[in-house]
């Protein structure tokens, strides 16, 4: 097929790691490599909650594509994907159209509003650098404004987080650290602030042992977070949220609702006509779409099951590991070598609870809490940076302040 | 009259310097001294434009009262003055009432809306720490929001400053420095920003020589500031301003209008029934109100004329120099010593044009521009800190980075 053209869509965890690996595995004589992304930077989705709370600058979280991709070897196109046409082997971008021989789809997730009225208009989400930065500024603006108004509005100081999953809890942890700083900065009495988490199920952090979830709750409660469990967010308005608990509707006045509950795969997947389940492509063991031998799907757009038929979670860890399989199998398509099956190495999961606390479920179901978990989280973060951009990137963006 | 009670209203330049001097001049056996202020800090009004632009943190500008006043010697009351009743020798505060024997009024200025419709509702002013902090946050919020919206609104990036006087120009100078930083922080192209100054007269900075005013204009223009002179602000709405020039009405879409034109003395002066001219008490040469031997007025609430009948400008320099006269004459009232007349030592005026440029009219009408004027401005600022709180305060809050 001549010199095949490989097109990678998306520079999230899966996409950019695939591109980085392909650059190393293939020579320019083997294939041409194109990476498409709507920003000229990659960002670490798992750090965004820190940018949103204002505990970490967003420039620490994003990495210019050109710092990890060799633009001499790889063509980088800064554009938005509009549609994917696998039958024609074409991808439509906002400004152009691409023809591919081999496609890797790593377009990540979108927010799912889960039937909550007004969510799209009035709630924030933590899904991108722009969103995270806006949440930070929104909080600061409201704290400044509170001080400025004659009639002081609790809406400005109440913060509601919808969903007690991974993102919600990690964001609450950062917020709990950040609030005392914000109060000092804007001359506000700490007791005026309300941080409320609304969670549908009886407990937070599904996927963690009950014991660890309880540790997380009491760690956050001790820093002022209120949990309202077995409650459903019903409506989000410009100045309040309404939730239902025990059959009753309750209102909380707030200008700041952060929706950290529902995510779904990028809706372009569905529109592409790829066989999907709840928006995700149930890929084969070699990470290819079931109907197309030349289309790989990775990360949050892909669903792959373990030997018990349970899907692996949509985490950065899995996406990064999948990139190894995808890159090898792209190469196999080109040089006829053998295809590999995806085999994850589950290293466990750590959820941070702010700068000074964390919980972790690690290998052999060992549990970690407190500073050991904080340290492990930083090791995981730094390990990724090293994989992505080597020692230089690690030194520039790594987290080394292990005592804080 | 037993042990007289001295009450100083306001901890601005005039008020706090009077209190600091009285603490040194009088012993506790001579009199009791009470200072009333609505914040527990003094702030340097002349630095607020830096806080508003975001080039200096507001904590650098404010100084806790307790750091310069000895609370063992002086009673400090954190409260707002509601009314002054000179006939009854009483001052009504929000939470209590004070009886005085000698009163010093240093309640500063208020914004005058000068007949511009909607100004109070929709424009910002730079008159306090809260206001300045809000302007900073408002700018950041709008820059963040601009990036976030599908339909990008120029309202978020246009900044209109009403008035080309001292405050307006100094604020524009800081803004011109700050905008490139903000653009980098929020990923905005610098060419999208519009900073507009609207000034009624044909030139800016009345009180400075034409040559210096022109220097200031071209310094600011070279950094992107647009001047619209001989134009009158007519109306301020939530999303635009309307000005009139050459008989035509012109609109500028903006969420950020900063009103830096009209100020007037605190309106409590008028309400107190003190003899006033345009809200200011035309004090005697010893700084006492014409009708009351026990009431001193200082700073922006007082008007005092030079030998040609021209009022001294309402500057920090004059207020600080007046405090010397006021403190001595308060003592004279108590111990029967001789009254002094106010004699200013006019050291000239420096207007900053951002961190790296300034203009100055100094002694003997010498003119300074550029780094020499920047340096002089810092010397003036540091000199005040030294006077107010000695070496310690100077070291903590002073401006020493003379090369930037």
Interface residues (C-beta under 8 A of the other chain):
Chain A: X130 X131 X133 X134 X136 X137 X138 X140 X141 X143 X144 X145 X147 X148 X186
Chain B: X130 X131 X133 X134 X136 X137 X138 X140 X141 X143 X144 X145 X147 X148 X186
